Structures are given as C-alpha cells and as structure tokens.
C-alpha cells in the first residue's frame, strides 16, 4: 500500500472535456515510448480527434479517471466502458517515471 505522504502528492479524479489536449499528449507520447520500434505511431492529432469523439458521447457509457501530480501535471489515466456491475477497463496509461509506485493500481480501483 502506498504511504500516506505519497498519496498526498497525487490527485485522482474524473476526466473532464478540458483534459482532451493533455490526454491526447499523454497517450501519444506514452504509446510511442512503450512501442519505440513502431514506424508510424498514433500522432497527437489522431489521439486528440479520438478524445474529442469520446467526449462527444453524452450517453454515460464510458469512464475516464486521470491522475495528477502535486504540480497539477497529468501523469496518467484509466479509461473503460461502464457496465451494470462496475466497469470494463480497456486503457491505462502512466508515465514511465511514475511506474512501480502503486499508482496504476489506484487508477484500476476507480472502475
């Protein structure tokens, strides 16, 4: 379990439409970092369009939680589809420098 002082350094909250550019940037850069051998990774513009389409859905069928550091920088997110008995997580992104701190586990617990 994370120490309380580490937890106080991060905020987990639902994503808002104003997060679209930061989500697109995080997803495109993190994807490229994870798969460096892919010659044509998804661009920021593609991810931004995908997030725009997602936020245009006003049917409450999906969820997205973001995690921010103490400087309000977006460092990760979890996204999925809402279901009757919870949710189906289908994406989780966390900047590499924040791995192995239990933050991904915290994002997963939001579903």
TIKE-384966 format. One record per atom (N, C-alpha, C, O): residue number from 0; atom name; residue in one letter; x, y, z. Coordinates in Angstrom, 1 decimal. Last residue first. Layout:
REM residues N
+-----+------+------+--------+--------+--------+
| seq | atom | type |     xx |     yy |     zz |
+-----+------+------+--------+--------+--------+
| NUM |   CA |    a |      X |      Y |      Z |
...
+-----+------+------+--------+--------+--------+
//
This chain:
REM residues 111
+-----+------+------+--------+--------+--------+
| seq | atom | type |     xx |     yy |     zz |
+-----+------+------+--------+--------+--------+
| 110 |    N |    x |  -12.5 |    1.9 |  -11.2 |
| 110 |   CA |    x |  -13.6 |    1.3 |  -12.0 |
| 110 |    C |    x |  -14.7 |    0.7 |  -11.2 |
| 110 |    O |    x |  -15.6 |    0.2 |  -11.8 |
| 109 |    N |    x |  -10.5 |    2.6 |   -9.4 |
| 109 |   CA |    x |  -11.6 |    3.6 |   -9.7 |
| 109 |    C |    x |  -12.7 |    3.0 |  -10.5 |
| 109 |    O |    x |  -13.8 |    3.6 |  -10.5 |
| 108 |    N |    x |   -8.5 |    0.8 |   -9.4 |
| 108 |   CA |    x |   -9.5 |    0.7 |   -8.3 |
| 108 |    C |    x |  -10.7 |    1.7 |   -8.5 |
| 108 |    O |    x |  -11.7 |    1.6 |   -7.8 |
| 107 |    N |    x |   -6.8 |    1.6 |  -11.3 |
| 107 |   CA |    x |   -7.6 |    0.5 |  -11.6 |
| 107 |    C |    x |   -8.7 |    0.4 |  -10.6 |
| 107 |    O |    x |   -9.8 |   -0.1 |  -10.9 |
| 106 |    N |    x |   -5.4 |    3.7 |  -10.0 |
| 106 |   CA |    x |   -6.3 |    4.0 |  -11.1 |
| 106 |    C |    x |   -7.3 |    2.9 |  -11.4 |
| 106 |    O |    x |   -8.4 |    3.1 |  -11.7 |
| 105 |    N |    x |   -4.0 |    2.2 |   -8.1 |
| 105 |   CA |    x |   -5.0 |    3.2 |   -7.6 |
| 105 |    C |    x |   -6.0 |    3.5 |   -8.8 |
| 105 |    O |    x |   -7.2 |    3.7 |   -8.6 |
| 104 |    N |    x |   -2.3 |    0.8 |   -9.8 |
| 104 |   CA |    x |   -3.3 |    0.1 |   -9.0 |
| 104 |    C |    x |   -4.4 |    1.0 |   -8.5 |
| 104 |    O |    x |   -5.6 |    0.6 |   -8.5 |
| 103 |    N |    x |   -0.8 |    2.9 |  -10.7 |
| 103 |   CA |    x |   -1.6 |    2.2 |  -11.7 |
| 103 |    C |    x |   -2.7 |    1.4 |  -10.9 |
| 103 |    O |    x |   -3.9 |    1.3 |  -11.4 |
| 102 |    N |    x |    0.6 |    3.5 |   -8.4 |
| 102 |   CA |    x |   -0.4 |    4.5 |   -8.9 |
| 102 |    C |    x |   -1.3 |    3.8 |  -10.0 |
| 102 |    O |    x |   -2.5 |    4.2 |  -10.0 |
| 101 |    N |    x |    2.6 |    2.1 |   -7.3 |
| 101 |   CA |    x |    1.2 |    1.7 |   -6.9 |
| 101 |    C |    x |    0.2 |    2.6 |   -7.5 |
| 101 |    O |    x |   -1.0 |    2.5 |   -7.2 |
| 100 |    N |    x |    5.0 |    2.5 |   -8.3 |
| 100 |   CA |    x |    4.7 |    3.3 |   -7.1 |
| 100 |    C |    x |    3.3 |    3.0 |   -6.6 |
| 100 |    O |    x |    2.8 |    3.5 |   -5.6 |
|  99 |    N |    x |    5.8 |    1.6 |  -10.8 |
|  99 |   CA |    x |    6.3 |    0.9 |   -9.6 |
|  99 |    C |    x |    6.1 |    1.7 |   -8.3 |
|  99 |    O |    x |    6.8 |    1.6 |   -7.4 |
|  98 |    N |    x |    6.0 |    4.7 |  -12.7 |
|  98 |   CA |    x |    5.8 |    3.2 |  -12.6 |
|  98 |    C |    x |    6.3 |    2.7 |  -11.2 |
|  98 |    O |    x |    7.2 |    3.4 |  -10.6 |
|  97 |    N |    x |    6.7 |    7.2 |  -13.2 |
|  97 |   CA |    x |    5.7 |    7.0 |  -12.1 |
|  97 |    C |    x |    5.4 |    5.5 |  -11.9 |
|  97 |    O |    x |    4.5 |    5.2 |  -11.1 |
|  96 |    N |    x |    8.2 |    7.3 |  -15.5 |
|  96 |   CA |    x |    8.8 |    7.7 |  -14.3 |
|  96 |    C |    x |    8.0 |    7.5 |  -13.0 |
|  96 |    O |    x |    8.4 |    7.6 |  -11.9 |
|  95 |    N |    x |    6.2 |    6.6 |  -17.5 |
|  95 |   CA |    x |    7.2 |    5.6 |  -17.0 |
|  95 |    C |    x |    7.9 |    6.0 |  -15.7 |
|  95 |    O |    x |    8.1 |    5.2 |  -14.8 |
|  94 |    N |    x |    2.9 |    7.6 |  -17.0 |
|  94 |   CA |    x |    4.3 |    8.0 |  -17.4 |
|  94 |    C |    x |    5.2 |    7.0 |  -16.8 |
|  94 |    O |    x |    5.1 |    6.7 |  -15.6 |
|  93 |    N |    x |    0.4 |    5.4 |  -17.8 |
|  93 |   CA |    x |    1.0 |    6.1 |  -16.7 |
|  93 |    C |    x |    2.5 |    6.4 |  -17.2 |
|  93 |    O |    x |    3.2 |    5.5 |  -17.7 |
|  92 |    N |    x |   -2.8 |    4.3 |  -18.8 |
|  92 |   CA |    x |   -1.5 |    4.9 |  -19.2 |
|  92 |    C |    x |   -0.9 |    5.6 |  -18.0 |
|  92 |    O |    x |   -1.7 |    6.3 |  -17.3 |
|  91 |    N |    x |   -5.1 |    1.9 |  -19.8 |
|  91 |   CA |    x |   -4.4 |    2.5 |  -18.6 |
|  91 |    C |    x |   -3.0 |    3.0 |  -19.0 |
|  91 |    O |    x |   -2.2 |    2.2 |  -19.6 |
|  90 |    N |    x |   -8.1 |    0.7 |  -21.1 |
|  90 |   CA |    x |   -6.9 |    1.5 |  -21.3 |
|  90 |    C |    x |   -6.3 |    2.0 |  -19.9 |
|  90 |    O |    x |   -7.1 |    2.4 |  -19.1 |
|  89 |    N |    x |  -10.3 |   -0.7 |  -20.3 |
|  89 |   CA |    x |   -9.6 |   -1.1 |  -21.5 |
|  89 |    C |    x |   -8.4 |   -0.3 |  -21.9 |
|  89 |    O |    x |   -7.7 |   -0.6 |  -22.8 |
|  88 |    N |    x |  -12.3 |   -2.0 |  -17.8 |
|  88 |   CA |    x |  -11.1 |   -1.2 |  -18.0 |
|  88 |    C |    x |  -10.5 |   -1.6 |  -19.3 |
|  88 |    O |    x |  -10.1 |   -2.8 |  -19.5 |
|  87 |    N |    x |  -15.5 |   -2.0 |  -17.3 |
|  87 |   CA |    x |  -14.5 |   -2.8 |  -18.1 |
|  87 |    C |    x |  -13.4 |   -1.9 |  -18.5 |
|  87 |    O |    x |  -13.5 |   -1.1 |  -19.4 |
|  86 |    N |    x |  -17.3 |   -1.7 |  -14.2 |
|  86 |   CA |    x |  -16.7 |   -1.3 |  -15.5 |
|  86 |    C |    x |  -15.7 |   -2.2 |  -16.1 |
|  86 |    O |    x |  -15.2 |   -3.1 |  -15.4 |
|  85 |    N |    x |  -20.2 |   -2.5 |  -12.5 |
|  85 |   CA |    x |  -18.9 |   -1.9 |  -12.4 |
|  85 |    C |    x |  -18.4 |   -1.4 |  -13.8 |
|  85 |    O |    x |  -19.2 |   -0.6 |  -14.5 |
|  84 |    N |    x |  -22.4 |   -4.0 |  -13.4 |
|  84 |   CA |    x |  -21.7 |   -4.4 |  -12.2 |
|  84 |    C |    x |  -20.3 |   -3.7 |  -12.1 |
|  84 |    O |    x |  -19.4 |   -4.4 |  -11.6 |
|  83 |    N |    x |  -23.2 |   -2.8 |  -15.8 |
|  83 |   CA |    x |  -24.1 |   -2.9 |  -14.7 |
|  83 |    C |    x |  -23.4 |   -3.1 |  -13.4 |
|  83 |    O |    x |  -23.8 |   -2.5 |  -12.4 |
|  82 |    N |    x |  -20.5 |   -0.7 |  -17.0 |
|  82 |   CA |    x |  -21.3 |   -1.9 |  -17.1 |
|  82 |    C |    x |  -22.2 |   -1.9 |  -15.9 |
|  82 |    O |    x |  -21.9 |   -1.2 |  -14.9 |
|  81 |    N |    x |  -18.6 |    1.5 |  -19.0 |
|  81 |   CA |    x |  -19.4 |    1.3 |  -17.8 |
|  81 |    C |    x |  -20.3 |    0.1 |  -18.1 |
|  81 |    O |    x |  -20.9 |   -0.1 |  -19.2 |
|  80 |    N |    x |  -15.4 |    1.1 |  -20.2 |
|  80 |   CA |    x |  -16.8 |    1.1 |  -20.5 |
|  80 |    C |    x |  -17.6 |    0.8 |  -19.3 |
|  80 |    O |    x |  -17.2 |   -0.2 |  -18.5 |
|  79 |    N |    x |  -12.5 |    3.2 |  -19.6 |
|  79 |   CA |    x |  -13.2 |    2.0 |  -19.9 |
|  79 |    C |    x |  -14.6 |    2.2 |  -20.2 |
|  79 |    O |    x |  -15.1 |    3.3 |  -20.4 |
|  78 |    N |    x |   -9.3 |    4.3 |  -18.5 |
|  78 |   CA |    x |  -10.5 |    4.5 |  -19.3 |
|  78 |    C |    x |  -11.1 |    3.2 |  -19.6 |
|  78 |    O |    x |  -10.5 |    2.2 |  -19.7 |
|  77 |    N |    x |   -6.9 |    6.2 |  -16.7 |
|  77 |   CA |    x |   -7.6 |    4.9 |  -16.9 |
|  77 |    C |    x |   -8.9 |    5.2 |  -17.6 |
|  77 |    O |    x |   -9.6 |    6.1 |  -17.3 |
|  76 |    N |    x |   -3.8 |    8.0 |  -16.8 |
|  76 |   CA |    x |   -5.3 |    7.9 |  -16.9 |
|  76 |    C |    x |   -5.7 |    6.4 |  -17.0 |
|  76 |    O |    x |   -4.9 |    5.6 |  -17.5 |
|  75 |    N |    x |   -1.2 |   10.3 |  -15.8 |
|  75 |   CA |    x |   -1.8 |    9.0 |  -16.2 |
|  75 |    C |    x |   -3.3 |    9.1 |  -16.3 |
|  75 |    O |    x |   -3.9 |   10.0 |  -15.9 |
|  74 |    N |    x |   -0.4 |   12.8 |  -15.3 |
|  74 |   CA |    x |    0.7 |   11.8 |  -15.4 |
|  74 |    C |    x |    0.1 |   10.4 |  -15.8 |
|  74 |    O |    x |    0.9 |    9.5 |  -16.1 |
|  73 |    N |    x |   -0.8 |   16.2 |  -15.6 |
|  73 |   CA |    x |   -1.5 |   14.9 |  -15.9 |
|  73 |    C |    x |   -0.4 |   13.9 |  -16.1 |
|  73 |    O |    x |    0.5 |   14.0 |  -17.0 |
|  72 |    N |    x |    0.2 |   18.4 |  -13.1 |
|  72 |   CA |    x |    0.5 |   17.8 |  -14.4 |
|  72 |    C |    x |   -0.2 |   16.4 |  -14.5 |
|  72 |    O |    x |   -0.2 |   15.6 |  -13.5 |
|  71 |    N |    x |   -0.1 |   19.6 |  -10.6 |
|  71 |   CA |    x |   -1.3 |   19.5 |  -11.5 |
|  71 |    C |    x |   -1.0 |   19.1 |  -12.9 |
|  71 |    O |    x |   -1.7 |   19.3 |  -13.8 |
|  70 |    N |    x |    2.0 |   19.1 |   -9.0 |
|  70 |   CA |    x |    2.1 |   20.4 |   -9.8 |
|  70 |    C |    x |    0.9 |   20.5 |  -10.8 |
|  70 |    O |    x |    0.9 |   21.3 |  -11.7 |
|  69 |    N |    x |    1.6 |   16.7 |   -7.8 |
|  69 |   CA |    x |    1.4 |   17.9 |   -7.0 |
|  69 |    C |    x |    1.6 |   19.2 |   -7.7 |
|  69 |    O |    x |    1.3 |   20.3 |   -7.2 |
|  68 |    N |    x |    0.0 |   15.0 |  -10.6 |
|  68 |   CA |    x |    1.0 |   15.1 |   -9.5 |
|  68 |    C |    x |    0.7 |   16.4 |   -8.8 |
|  68 |    O |    x |   -0.3 |   17.1 |   -9.0 |
|  67 |    N |    x |   -3.1 |   13.2 |  -11.4 |
|  67 |   CA |    x |   -2.2 |   14.4 |  -11.5 |
|  67 |    C |    x |   -1.2 |   14.4 |  -10.3 |
|  67 |    O |    x |   -1.5 |   13.9 |   -9.2 |
|  66 |    N |    x |   -4.9 |   11.0 |  -13.2 |
|  66 |   CA |    x |   -4.1 |   11.2 |  -12.0 |
|  66 |    C |    x |   -3.1 |   12.3 |  -12.3 |
|  66 |    O |    x |   -2.5 |   12.4 |  -13.4 |
|  65 |    N |    x |   -8.3 |   10.5 |  -14.3 |
|  65 |   CA |    x |   -6.9 |   11.0 |  -14.5 |
|  65 |    C |    x |   -6.2 |   11.1 |  -13.2 |
|  65 |    O |    x |   -6.9 |   11.2 |  -12.1 |
|  64 |    N |    x |  -10.7 |    8.3 |  -15.6 |
|  64 |   CA |    x |  -10.1 |    8.9 |  -14.5 |
|  64 |    C |    x |   -8.7 |    9.3 |  -14.8 |
|  64 |    O |    x |   -7.9 |    8.6 |  -15.5 |
|  63 |    N |    x |  -13.5 |    7.8 |  -17.5 |
|  63 |   CA |    x |  -12.1 |    8.1 |  -17.6 |
|  63 |    C |    x |  -11.7 |    8.8 |  -16.3 |
|  63 |    O |    x |  -12.3 |    9.8 |  -15.9 |
|  62 |    N |    x |  -16.1 |    5.7 |  -18.9 |
|  62 |   CA |    x |  -15.5 |    6.5 |  -17.8 |
|  62 |    C |    x |  -14.0 |    6.7 |  -18.1 |
|  62 |    O |    x |  -13.4 |    6.0 |  -18.9 |
|  61 |    N |    x |  -19.2 |    5.4 |  -20.7 |
|  61 |   CA |    x |  -17.8 |    5.2 |  -20.5 |
|  61 |    C |    x |  -17.3 |    6.0 |  -19.3 |
|  61 |    O |    x |  -18.0 |    6.9 |  -18.8 |
|  60 |    N |    x |  -21.8 |    6.1 |  -21.1 |
|  60 |   CA |    x |  -21.4 |    4.7 |  -21.4 |
|  60 |    C |    x |  -20.0 |    4.4 |  -21.1 |
|  60 |    O |    x |  -19.5 |    3.2 |  -21.2 |
|  59 |    N |    x |  -23.2 |    8.5 |  -21.1 |
|  59 |   CA |    x |  -22.7 |    7.9 |  -19.8 |
|  59 |    C |    x |  -22.3 |    6.4 |  -20.0 |
|  59 |    O |    x |  -22.5 |    5.7 |  -19.0 |
|  58 |    N |    x |  -23.7 |    9.7 |  -23.5 |
|  58 |   CA |    x |  -24.6 |    8.7 |  -23.1 |
|  58 |    C |    x |  -24.2 |    8.0 |  -21.8 |
|  58 |    O |    x |  -24.8 |    7.0 |  -21.4 |
|  57 |    N |    x |  -22.5 |   11.6 |  -25.1 |
|  57 |   CA |    x |  -23.2 |   12.1 |  -23.9 |
|  57 |    C |    x |  -24.1 |   11.0 |  -23.4 |
|  57 |    O |    x |  -25.2 |   11.3 |  -22.8 |
|  56 |    N |    x |  -19.6 |   11.8 |  -26.8 |
|  56 |   CA |    x |  -20.6 |   10.8 |  -26.4 |
|  56 |    C |    x |  -21.3 |   11.3 |  -25.1 |
|  56 |    O |    x |  -20.6 |   11.4 |  -24.1 |
|  55 |    N |    x |  -17.6 |   13.6 |  -27.0 |
|  55 |   CA |    x |  -18.9 |   14.0 |  -27.6 |
|  55 |    C |    x |  -20.0 |   13.0 |  -27.3 |
|  55 |    O |    x |  -21.2 |   13.3 |  -27.5 |
|  54 |    N |    x |  -15.5 |   12.3 |  -25.9 |
|  54 |   CA |    x |  -16.2 |   13.3 |  -25.1 |
|  54 |    C |    x |  -17.5 |   13.8 |  -25.7 |
|  54 |    O |    x |  -18.4 |   14.3 |  -25.0 |
|  53 |    N |    x |  -14.7 |   10.8 |  -28.2 |
|  53 |   CA |    x |  -15.2 |   10.2 |  -26.9 |
|  53 |    C |    x |  -16.0 |   11.1 |  -26.1 |
|  53 |    O |    x |  -17.0 |   10.8 |  -25.5 |
|  52 |    N |    x |  -14.0 |   12.8 |  -30.0 |
|  52 |   CA |    x |  -15.1 |   11.9 |  -30.3 |
|  52 |    C |    x |  -15.7 |   11.2 |  -29.0 |
|  52 |    O |    x |  -16.9 |   11.1 |  -28.9 |
|  51 |    N |    x |  -11.8 |   13.8 |  -28.7 |
|  51 |   CA |    x |  -12.9 |   14.7 |  -29.0 |
|  51 |    C |    x |  -14.2 |   13.8 |  -29.3 |
|  51 |    O |    x |  -15.3 |   14.1 |  -28.7 |
|  50 |    N |    x |  -10.1 |   11.6 |  -28.7 |
|  50 |   CA |    x |  -10.7 |   12.1 |  -27.4 |
|  50 |    C |    x |  -11.9 |   13.0 |  -27.6 |
|  50 |    O |    x |  -12.8 |   13.0 |  -26.8 |
|  49 |    N |    x |   -9.6 |   11.4 |  -31.4 |
|  49 |   CA |    x |  -10.3 |   10.3 |  -30.7 |
|  49 |    C |    x |  -10.9 |   10.7 |  -29.4 |
|  49 |    O |    x |  -12.0 |   10.3 |  -29.0 |
|  48 |    N |    x |   -8.3 |   13.8 |  -31.9 |
|  48 |   CA |    x |   -9.6 |   13.6 |  -32.5 |
|  48 |    C |    x |  -10.3 |   12.5 |  -31.8 |
|  48 |    O |    x |  -11.5 |   12.6 |  -31.6 |
|  47 |    N |    x |   -6.0 |   13.3 |  -30.3 |
|  47 |   CA |    x |   -6.9 |   14.4 |  -30.0 |
|  47 |    C |    x |   -8.2 |   14.3 |  -30.6 |
|  47 |    O |    x |   -9.3 |   14.5 |  -30.0 |
|  46 |    N |    x |   -4.9 |   11.2 |  -31.7 |
|  46 |   CA |    x |   -5.4 |   11.0 |  -30.3 |
|  46 |    C |    x |   -6.3 |   12.1 |  -29.9 |
|  46 |    O |    x |   -7.3 |   11.9 |  -29.2 |
|  45 |    N |    x |   -4.2 |   12.5 |  -34.1 |
|  45 |   CA |    x |   -5.1 |   11.4 |  -34.1 |
|  45 |    C |    x |   -5.7 |   11.2 |  -32.7 |
|  45 |    O |    x |   -6.9 |   11.0 |  -32.6 |
|  44 |    N |    x |   -2.4 |   14.5 |  -33.1 |
|  44 |   CA |    x |   -3.7 |   14.9 |  -33.8 |
|  44 |    C |    x |   -4.7 |   13.7 |  -33.9 |
|  44 |    O |    x |   -5.9 |   14.0 |  -33.7 |
|  43 |    N |    x |   -0.3 |   12.9 |  -32.1 |
|  43 |   CA |    x |   -1.1 |   13.7 |  -31.2 |
|  43 |    C |    x |   -2.5 |   14.1 |  -31.8 |
|  43 |    O |    x |   -3.5 |   14.1 |  -31.2 |
|  42 |    N |    x |   -0.4 |    9.7 |  -33.8 |
|  42 |   CA |    x |    0.1 |   11.1 |  -33.6 |
|  42 |    C |    x |   -0.8 |   11.8 |  -32.6 |
|  42 |    O |    x |   -1.9 |   11.3 |  -32.2 |
|  41 |    N |    x |    0.6 |    6.4 |  -33.5 |
|  41 |   CA |    x |   -0.5 |    7.4 |  -33.5 |
|  41 |    C |    x |    0.0 |    8.7 |  -33.1 |
|  41 |    O |    x |    0.7 |    8.9 |  -32.1 |
|  40 |    N |    x |    3.7 |    5.7 |  -35.2 |
|  40 |   CA |    x |    2.8 |    5.6 |  -34.1 |
|  40 |    C |    x |    1.7 |    6.6 |  -34.2 |
|  40 |    O |    x |    1.8 |    7.6 |  -34.9 |
|  39 |    N |    x |    5.2 |    4.3 |  -37.5 |
|  39 |   CA |    x |    4.2 |    5.3 |  -37.6 |
|  39 |    C |    x |    3.3 |    5.2 |  -36.4 |
|  39 |    O |    x |    2.2 |    4.8 |  -36.5 |
|  38 |    N |    x |    7.0 |    2.3 |  -36.6 |
|  38 |   CA |    x |    7.5 |    3.4 |  -37.5 |
|  38 |    C |    x |    6.5 |    4.5 |  -37.6 |
|  38 |    O |    x |    6.9 |    5.7 |  -37.8 |
|  37 |    N |    x |    7.8 |    0.9 |  -33.6 |
|  37 |   CA |    x |    6.7 |    1.2 |  -34.5 |
|  37 |    C |    x |    7.0 |    2.4 |  -35.3 |
|  37 |    O |    x |    7.3 |    3.5 |  -34.8 |
|  36 |    N |    x |    9.7 |    0.8 |  -31.6 |
|  36 |   CA |    x |   10.0 |    0.2 |  -32.9 |
|  36 |    C |    x |    8.9 |    0.4 |  -34.0 |
|  36 |    O |    x |    9.1 |    0.1 |  -35.1 |
|  35 |    N |    x |    8.7 |    1.7 |  -29.2 |
|  35 |   CA |    x |    9.6 |    2.6 |  -30.0 |
|  35 |    C |    x |    9.9 |    2.1 |  -31.4 |
|  35 |    O |    x |   10.4 |    2.8 |  -32.2 |
|  34 |    N |    x |    6.3 |    1.6 |  -27.4 |
|  34 |   CA |    x |    6.5 |    0.9 |  -28.6 |
|  34 |    C |    x |    7.4 |    1.6 |  -29.5 |
|  34 |    O |    x |    7.0 |    2.1 |  -30.6 |
|  33 |    N |    x |    6.4 |    3.4 |  -25.3 |
|  33 |   CA |    x |    6.2 |    2.0 |  -25.0 |
|  33 |    C |    x |    6.6 |    1.1 |  -26.2 |
|  33 |    O |    x |    7.1 |    0.0 |  -26.0 |
|  32 |    N |    x |    6.6 |    5.9 |  -26.5 |
|  32 |   CA |    x |    7.7 |    5.4 |  -25.6 |
|  32 |    C |    x |    7.6 |    3.9 |  -25.3 |
|  32 |    O |    x |    8.6 |    3.3 |  -25.2 |
|  31 |    N |    x |    4.2 |    6.0 |  -27.9 |
|  31 |   CA |    x |    5.5 |    6.0 |  -28.7 |
|  31 |    C |    x |    6.6 |    5.5 |  -27.8 |
|  31 |    O |    x |    7.5 |    4.8 |  -28.3 |
|  30 |    N |    x |    2.5 |    6.1 |  -25.7 |
|  30 |   CA |    x |    2.4 |    5.0 |  -26.6 |
|  30 |    C |    x |    3.7 |    4.9 |  -27.4 |
|  30 |    O |    x |    4.3 |    3.8 |  -27.6 |
|  29 |    N |    x |    3.3 |    8.5 |  -24.6 |
|  29 |   CA |    x |    3.5 |    7.3 |  -23.8 |
|  29 |    C |    x |    3.4 |    6.1 |  -24.7 |
|  29 |    O |    x |    4.2 |    5.1 |  -24.5 |
|  28 |    N |    x |    2.5 |   10.3 |  -26.6 |
|  28 |   CA |    x |    3.9 |   10.2 |  -26.2 |
|  28 |    C |    x |    4.2 |    8.9 |  -25.4 |
|  28 |    O |    x |    5.2 |    8.3 |  -25.6 |
|  27 |    N |    x |   -0.3 |    9.8 |  -26.7 |
|  27 |   CA |    x |    0.5 |    9.7 |  -27.9 |
|  27 |    C |    x |    2.0 |    9.5 |  -27.5 |
|  27 |    O |    x |    2.7 |    8.7 |  -28.1 |
|  26 |    N |    x |   -1.2 |   10.2 |  -24.1 |
|  26 |   CA |    x |   -1.4 |    9.0 |  -24.7 |
|  26 |    C |    x |   -0.5 |    8.8 |  -25.9 |
|  26 |    O |    x |    0.1 |    7.7 |  -26.1 |
|  25 |    N |    x |   -0.5 |   12.9 |  -23.5 |
|  25 |   CA |    x |    0.0 |   11.8 |  -22.7 |
|  25 |    C |    x |   -0.1 |   10.5 |  -23.4 |
|  25 |    O |    x |    0.8 |    9.7 |  -23.4 |
|  24 |    N |    x |   -1.9 |   14.2 |  -25.5 |
|  24 |   CA |    x |   -0.4 |   14.3 |  -25.4 |
|  24 |    C |    x |    0.1 |   13.2 |  -24.6 |
|  24 |    O |    x |    1.1 |   12.5 |  -25.1 |
|  23 |    N |    x |   -4.6 |   13.6 |  -24.9 |
|  23 |   CA |    x |   -4.0 |   13.2 |  -26.2 |
|  23 |    C |    x |   -2.5 |   13.2 |  -26.2 |
|  23 |    O |    x |   -1.8 |   12.4 |  -26.8 |
|  22 |    N |    x |   -4.8 |   14.7 |  -22.4 |
|  22 |   CA |    x |   -4.9 |   13.2 |  -22.5 |
|  22 |    C |    x |   -4.3 |   12.8 |  -23.9 |
|  22 |    O |    x |   -3.7 |   11.7 |  -23.9 |
|  21 |    N |    x |   -4.4 |   17.4 |  -23.0 |
|  21 |   CA |    x |   -3.4 |   16.7 |  -22.1 |
|  21 |    C |    x |   -3.5 |   15.2 |  -22.2 |
|  21 |    O |    x |   -2.5 |   14.5 |  -22.2 |
|  20 |    N |    x |   -6.7 |   17.9 |  -24.6 |
|  20 |   CA |    x |   -5.3 |   18.0 |  -25.1 |
|  20 |    C |    x |   -4.3 |   17.3 |  -24.3 |
|  20 |    O |    x |   -3.3 |   16.7 |  -24.8 |
|  19 |    N |    x |   -8.9 |   17.1 |  -22.7 |
|  19 |   CA |    x |   -8.6 |   16.5 |  -24.0 |
|  19 |    C |    x |   -7.2 |   16.7 |  -24.5 |
|  19 |    O |    x |   -6.6 |   15.7 |  -24.9 |
|  18 |    N |    x |   -9.6 |   18.3 |  -20.4 |
|  18 |   CA |    x |   -8.4 |   17.5 |  -20.3 |
|  18 |    C |    x |   -8.1 |   16.9 |  -21.7 |
|  18 |    O |    x |   -7.0 |   16.2 |  -21.8 |
|  17 |    N |    x |  -12.1 |   19.5 |  -20.6 |
|  17 |   CA |    x |  -10.9 |   20.4 |  -20.7 |
|  17 |    C |    x |   -9.6 |   19.6 |  -20.7 |
|  17 |    O |    x |   -8.5 |   20.1 |  -21.0 |
|  16 |    N |    x |  -13.8 |   17.5 |  -20.1 |
|  16 |   CA |    x |  -13.6 |   17.8 |  -21.5 |
|  16 |    C |    x |  -12.4 |   18.7 |  -21.7 |
|  16 |    O |    x |  -11.7 |   18.7 |  -22.7 |
|  15 |    N |    x |  -12.3 |   15.5 |  -17.5 |
|  15 |   CA |    x |  -13.3 |   16.5 |  -18.0 |
|  15 |    C |    x |  -12.9 |   16.8 |  -19.4 |
|  15 |    O |    x |  -11.8 |   16.5 |  -19.9 |
|  14 |    N |    x |  -12.0 |   12.6 |  -15.5 |
|  14 |   CA |    x |  -11.6 |   13.4 |  -16.6 |
|  14 |    C |    x |  -12.7 |   14.4 |  -17.0 |
|  14 |    O |    x |  -13.9 |   14.0 |  -16.9 |
|  13 |    N |    x |  -12.2 |   12.3 |  -12.0 |
|  13 |   CA |    x |  -12.8 |   12.0 |  -13.3 |
|  13 |    C |    x |  -12.3 |   13.0 |  -14.3 |
|  13 |    O |    x |  -12.1 |   14.2 |  -14.0 |
|  12 |    N |    x |   -9.1 |   11.9 |  -10.2 |
|  12 |   CA |    x |  -10.4 |   12.5 |  -10.4 |
|  12 |    C |    x |  -11.0 |   12.1 |  -11.8 |
|  12 |    O |    x |  -10.2 |   11.6 |  -12.6 |
|  11 |    N |    x |   -6.5 |   11.9 |   -7.9 |
|  11 |   CA |    x |   -7.2 |   11.1 |   -8.9 |
|  11 |    C |    x |   -8.7 |   11.6 |   -9.0 |
|  11 |    O |    x |   -9.3 |   11.8 |   -8.0 |
|  10 |    N |    x |   -3.5 |   13.4 |   -7.2 |
|  10 |   CA |    x |   -5.0 |   13.6 |   -7.2 |
|  10 |    C |    x |   -5.5 |   12.7 |   -8.3 |
|  10 |    O |    x |   -5.1 |   12.7 |   -9.4 |
|   9 |    N |    x |   -0.6 |   13.1 |   -5.1 |
|   9 |   CA |    x |   -1.4 |   12.8 |   -6.3 |
|   9 |    C |    x |   -2.9 |   13.0 |   -6.1 |
|   9 |    O |    x |   -3.4 |   12.9 |   -5.0 |
|   8 |    N |    x |    0.6 |   13.4 |   -2.6 |
|   8 |   CA |    x |    1.2 |   14.1 |   -3.8 |
|   8 |    C |    x |    0.5 |   13.9 |   -5.1 |
|   8 |    O |    x |    0.8 |   14.5 |   -6.1 |
|   7 |    N |    x |   -0.7 |   11.8 |   -0.8 |
|   7 |   CA |    x |   -1.0 |   13.2 |   -0.8 |
|   7 |    C |    x |   -0.4 |   14.0 |   -2.0 |
|   7 |    O |    x |   -0.8 |   15.2 |   -2.2 |
|   6 |    N |    x |    0.6 |    9.4 |   -1.3 |
|   6 |   CA |    x |   -0.8 |    9.6 |   -1.8 |
|   6 |    C |    x |   -1.2 |   11.1 |   -1.8 |
|   6 |    O |    x |   -1.9 |   11.5 |   -2.7 |
|   5 |    N |    x |    3.0 |    9.8 |    0.1 |
|   5 |   CA |    x |    3.0 |    9.7 |   -1.4 |
|   5 |    C |    x |    1.6 |    9.9 |   -1.9 |
|   5 |    O |    x |    1.5 |   10.6 |   -2.9 |
|   4 |    N |    x |    2.0 |    9.9 |    2.7 |
|   4 |   CA |    x |    2.7 |   11.1 |    2.2 |
|   4 |    C |    x |    2.8 |   11.0 |    0.7 |
|   4 |    O |    x |    2.8 |   12.0 |    0.0 |
|   3 |    N |    x |    1.0 |    7.3 |    3.1 |
|   3 |   CA |    x |    0.1 |    8.4 |    3.1 |
|   3 |    C |    x |    0.7 |    9.7 |    2.5 |
|   3 |    O |    x |    0.1 |   10.4 |    1.8 |
|   2 |    N |    x |    2.3 |    4.8 |    0.9 |
|   2 |   CA |    x |    2.4 |    5.6 |    2.2 |
|   2 |    C |    x |    1.5 |    6.8 |    2.0 |
|   2 |    O |    x |    1.4 |    7.4 |    0.9 |
|   1 |    N |    x |    0.4 |    2.3 |   -0.7 |
|   1 |   CA |    x |    1.2 |    3.5 |   -0.7 |
|   1 |    C |    x |    1.2 |    4.2 |    0.6 |
|   1 |    O |    x |    0.2 |    4.2 |    1.3 |
|   0 |    N |    x |    0.8 |   -1.2 |    0.0 |
|   0 |   CA |    x |    0.0 |    0.0 |    0.0 |
|   0 |    C |    x |    0.9 |    1.3 |    0.0 |
|   0 |    O |    x |    2.0 |    1.3 |    0.6 |
+-----+------+------+--------+--------+--------+
//
